[in-house]
């Protein structure tokens, strides 16, 4: 198994780290790559991200851009005097691959080949439900357990540095923990922003040494909805602090000890999104927390998956 990320490669002024429940470290801020499906775009974005200090990159089999990242890392890591061990790569198992060990092993091997690497730092179950199965079908539960058992096999064999889940609710995590598969997820990656967050989920993850990692930190921006990003309360706090609205939303998560993977293709925003060296006051944190009174969810909804 490869060594964890070396602390000397990450500027502590730009990005903190989490020590995962298996002893490996993970940067607290990474770059999301959802909907980046052009080789040149990925190359340019990764270039700006590496220059800004990013050392974590998040992708998934269903994003269909793993091979683009492979080429970007091949060309750009030497430019910044970095090796494979200096970056942290997360990818995810597609919901279409749940259940059978041989299918999951092949899916993992495909991701390795696509990314051009000998190991992946964090491999996540992308969704608690399985493709082509109704959310209320109890097959989801057994397939989820079978999938996790196969993930544990990959981990125990030293083929992946860490395993975790994505879009899991308290219910899904509790079922997984009750079955006692021998390995607790290191990460749970979920939608998390002031319009939609679950305090009980964060509490559960902290109590069980699972890092909560946020996506959709800017609300519905990925679906062309800027209601949260341009909310008057967010704007007022940003103006007071002299930062951008996006930085306020990202810092809101970080001050709750939540990891973040903001996506941007804009060089200025890429740099800003990792520059979070300011504090939101307790009063302003309460204002942001109160935006959850009428929750708005923008991404996959796992709540009805049995």
DALIN-V187489 format. One record per backbone hydrogen bond with DSSP energy under -1.0 kcal/mol. NH is the residue of the N-H (numbers start at 0). CO is the residue of the C=O. E is the energy in kcal/mol with one decimal. If there is no record, write none. Layout:
nh=NH co=CO e=E
nh=NH co=CO e=E
This chain:
nh=8 co=5 e=-2.0
nh=9 co=6 e=-1.4
nh=13 co=10 e=-2.1
nh=14 co=10 e=-2.1
nh=17 co=25 e=-2.9
nh=19 co=23 e=-3.4
nh=22 co=19 e=-2.2
nh=25 co=17 e=-2.5
nh=27 co=15 e=-2.9
nh=29 co=259 e=-2.3
nh=30 co=55 e=-2.5
nh=31 co=261 e=-1.4
nh=35 co=32 e=-2.0
nh=41 co=37 e=-2.6
nh=42 co=38 e=-2.4
nh=43 co=39 e=-2.3
nh=44 co=40 e=-2.7
nh=45 co=41 e=-2.8
nh=46 co=42 e=-1.9
nh=47 co=43 e=-2.2
nh=48 co=44 e=-2.5
nh=49 co=45 e=-2.8
nh=50 co=46 e=-2.0
nh=51 co=47 e=-1.7
nh=53 co=48 e=-2.5
nh=56 co=87 e=-2.7
nh=57 co=30 e=-2.8
nh=58 co=89 e=-2.7
nh=60 co=91 e=-1.7
nh=62 co=59 e=-1.2
nh=63 co=60 e=-1.1
nh=68 co=64 e=-1.9
nh=69 co=65 e=-2.0
nh=70 co=66 e=-1.7
nh=71 co=67 e=-2.0
nh=72 co=68 e=-3.1
nh=73 co=69 e=-2.3
nh=74 co=70 e=-2.0
nh=75 co=71 e=-2.6
nh=76 co=72 e=-2.0
nh=79 co=75 e=-1.3
nh=80 co=77 e=-1.5
nh=81 co=76 e=-2.7
nh=85 co=82 e=-1.6
nh=86 co=83 e=-1.7
nh=87 co=54 e=-3.4
nh=89 co=56 e=-2.5
nh=90 co=121 e=-2.1
nh=92 co=123 e=-3.3
nh=96 co=93 e=-2.1
nh=103 co=99 e=-2.1
nh=104 co=100 e=-2.7
nh=105 co=101 e=-1.7
nh=106 co=102 e=-2.4
nh=107 co=103 e=-2.5
nh=108 co=104 e=-2.4
nh=109 co=105 e=-2.3
nh=110 co=106 e=-2.0
nh=111 co=107 e=-2.4
nh=112 co=108 e=-2.3
nh=113 co=109 e=-2.9
nh=114 co=110 e=-2.4
nh=115 co=111 e=-1.1
nh=116 co=111 e=-1.8
nh=121 co=88 e=-1.9
nh=122 co=161 e=-2.3
nh=123 co=90 e=-2.2
nh=124 co=163 e=-1.8
nh=125 co=92 e=-1.6
nh=130 co=94 e=-1.9
nh=132 co=129 e=-1.3
nh=136 co=133 e=-1.9
nh=139 co=136 e=-2.0
nh=141 co=137 e=-1.1
nh=142 co=138 e=-2.8
nh=143 co=139 e=-2.3
nh=144 co=140 e=-2.0
nh=145 co=141 e=-2.5
nh=146 co=142 e=-2.6
nh=147 co=143 e=-2.4
nh=148 co=144 e=-2.3
nh=149 co=145 e=-1.7
nh=150 co=146 e=-2.2
nh=151 co=147 e=-2.6
nh=152 co=148 e=-1.8
nh=153 co=149 e=-2.0
nh=154 co=150 e=-2.2
nh=155 co=151 e=-3.4
nh=156 co=152 e=-1.8
nh=157 co=154 e=-1.7
nh=158 co=153 e=-2.2
nh=160 co=119 e=-2.3
nh=163 co=122 e=-2.1
nh=164 co=186 e=-2.9
nh=165 co=124 e=-1.8
nh=166 co=188 e=-2.9
nh=172 co=168 e=-2.4
nh=173 co=169 e=-3.0
nh=174 co=170 e=-2.1
nh=175 co=171 e=-1.9
nh=176 co=172 e=-2.6
nh=177 co=173 e=-2.5
nh=178 co=174 e=-1.5
nh=185 co=162 e=-2.7
nh=187 co=210 e=-2.6
nh=188 co=164 e=-2.1
nh=189 co=212 e=-2.5
nh=191 co=214 e=-2.0
nh=192 co=195 e=-2.1
nh=195 co=192 e=-1.7
nh=201 co=197 e=-1.8
nh=202 co=198 e=-2.6
nh=203 co=199 e=-2.1
nh=204 co=200 e=-2.5
nh=205 co=201 e=-2.6
nh=206 co=202 e=-2.4
nh=207 co=203 e=-1.4
nh=208 co=205 e=-1.2
nh=209 co=204 e=-3.1
nh=210 co=185 e=-2.5
nh=212 co=187 e=-2.4
nh=213 co=258 e=-3.5
nh=214 co=189 e=-2.2
nh=218 co=215 e=-2.1
nh=222 co=219 e=-1.9
nh=223 co=220 e=-1.8
nh=224 co=219 e=-2.5
nh=229 co=225 e=-2.7
nh=230 co=227 e=-1.7
nh=234 co=230 e=-2.6
nh=235 co=231 e=-2.5
nh=236 co=232 e=-2.0
nh=237 co=233 e=-2.4
nh=238 co=234 e=-2.5
nh=239 co=235 e=-2.1
nh=240 co=236 e=-2.1
nh=241 co=237 e=-1.5
nh=242 co=237 e=-2.1
nh=247 co=243 e=-1.8
nh=248 co=244 e=-2.0
nh=249 co=245 e=-2.4
nh=250 co=246 e=-2.7
nh=251 co=247 e=-2.2
nh=252 co=248 e=-1.2
nh=253 co=249 e=-2.1
nh=254 co=250 e=-2.7
nh=255 co=252 e=-1.5
nh=256 co=253 e=-1.9
nh=257 co=252 e=-1.8
nh=258 co=211 e=-2.4
nh=259 co=27 e=-2.8
nh=260 co=213 e=-1.1
nh=269 co=265 e=-2.9
nh=270 co=266 e=-1.8
nh=271 co=267 e=-2.2
nh=272 co=268 e=-2.8
nh=274 co=271 e=-1.2
nh=275 co=273 e=-1.1
nh=277 co=275 e=-1.8
nh=284 co=280 e=-2.5
nh=285 co=281 e=-2.0
nh=286 co=282 e=-1.8
nh=287 co=283 e=-2.2
nh=288 co=284 e=-2.6
nh=289 co=285 e=-2.0
nh=290 co=287 e=-1.4
nh=291 co=288 e=-1.4
nh=292 co=289 e=-1.3
nh=295 co=194 e=-1.6
nh=304 co=301 e=-2.0
nh=305 co=134 e=-2.6
